[in-house]
Amino acid sequence: MTEYGWDAGAAVACGRQPEPENLRAGKKGKWRVALVEPLYAASIMIDWLLGLLTPAQWDAWRGWLTTLGGLVALFVATSTYLRNGRIKREEQARLVYSKHTHVDLYEVGQTFSLKSPAADSGQVIEGAADVVMNPDSTSAERWLGLALQPLIQVRVVIHNGSKELIGPARLQVLNAGNGLIWEDFSIKVDAVGPETDYVVDAVWINSFHPGMPSLATTVIFRDASGQWWRRHRSEPIERVHDDPENSGPTAAERSRIRQQQSDQGVLEAERIQEPRPTAAVRLHRLLRRWKGKSPTP
């Protein structure tokens, strides 16, 4: 056996001619030249350069290297601190999400429960239903909804899994098929307690009658520190700016409210007004538009 693990007999048995010893030694010598000589030349060059430096210059170089090392260490420490701070800020928001748990469809003339016992509140879009007295006098539910148009009733949940209060919060329902949000109504909640669910039975007109769309939810909320967040469907949370549109009525809701106030004879100056964003809010909206997002969260 040779140092390569082959002998001449084995090489011949495999159909290969054994290499002469001097040829193998020559190859090893070439590898040594290719690897060792550049390193040796580099070490000589470094020694020569260092020899050109006076003690004062060498001390200056060491000072610069020490300073550079300190700056690198400071950069790493600052990056770690900022990352840990971001994770800490997101800690509460990551435990908040919304979902829908139950869907019912109603035809014109059907009655329905305005708020089930499992819900904290009920909400019916304007013009979708009338409120009538329950004919069952033994029922604990005194009033029922009477469908004026084909309706969808969905039970939606805002889940706060954190140990701190969140609020205000606004939940909206969207068509999961095309991603469009129903702007005609939104569900606004003042606060959701720690480690609790806030449940709402929401009713609106079924424009897909006799079928129904696939549904999803999106929620925007303020955490205990005052920072606003948005979770769209089941996507990761998104940190958003403090915008007057975050918790107020949608544009469609404001238009409907103004019409109601006009019908009631409310003076125009006293009707609900469009929000006036500050310069900071307009800048945030512009940045979101540049990123390809909707200007408002």
C-alpha positions, 0 to 999 in steps of 0.5 A: 500500500502507498500513502494514497491507499493504493498499490501497483497491483490494485491499480493494475487490477482496476485497469489503471496504470500505477503512477511512478513514485517521482510523478506523485512526489512532483504533484505533492511538491506543486501543492506545497508550492501553491499553498505554502509560498503565498503564505510565506510571502505574505508573512514576510510582507507583514513583517516588513510593513510592521518594521516600517512603523515606529513605536508611536505609529504602532501604538496609533494603529493599535488604538485605531484597531481597538476603537474599531473593535469597540464600535463593532461591539457597540453596533452589535449591542445596539442591534440586539437591544433594538431587536429585543425591544421590538420583540417586547413591544410586539409581545402583547400584539401577537396574542390578539386576533379576530375570527368568525365562528358562526354564520346564518342566512335569513330570507325576507320575513324571517325573524332572528335573534339580535344577540345570542346569549354567547355574544356580548353585543349585537349589531344590525346594519341600517335598513336591513331589519326591523325590530319586533316583539317576540311572540313567545312570551315565555322567552327571555329574549323580548325583541327579535329582528325581522329581515327586510332583505336577505341577510347574513348574520355572523358571529365574530370574536376579538381574542385578547390572549395577553395579560393587559387591556387592549382598546379601542379596537375595530373589526371588519368583515371581508370577502375572503374570495376577492379580499374586499372589505365591507365598508358599510359597517364596522364593529367598534369595541371600547376595550377588551379585557385581559385574556378574554374574548369579545363576541359580537353578532353582526347582521348585514345585507346578503348581496350574494343571495341566494348564495353566500361569500367566503368570509374572513376578518381584520382587526385594528387595535391599540395596545396597553402602551398606546401603539396601534396594530393591525392583524389582517386575516391570519397574517402576522401583525403589522405596526401602524400609525395613529390615524383618526380612521383607526377607531372611528366610523368608516367613510360609508358609515359617516355618509349614512350618519350624515344622511340620518342627521339631515333627515332629523333636521340636525344643523349641518355644522353639528353633523358628523364631520370628516376627520382632519388628519395632522401633518404627521398622519398625512406623512404616514399615509404617503409612506404607506402609499409608496410601499404599495399599501392603502394610505389608511391602516 
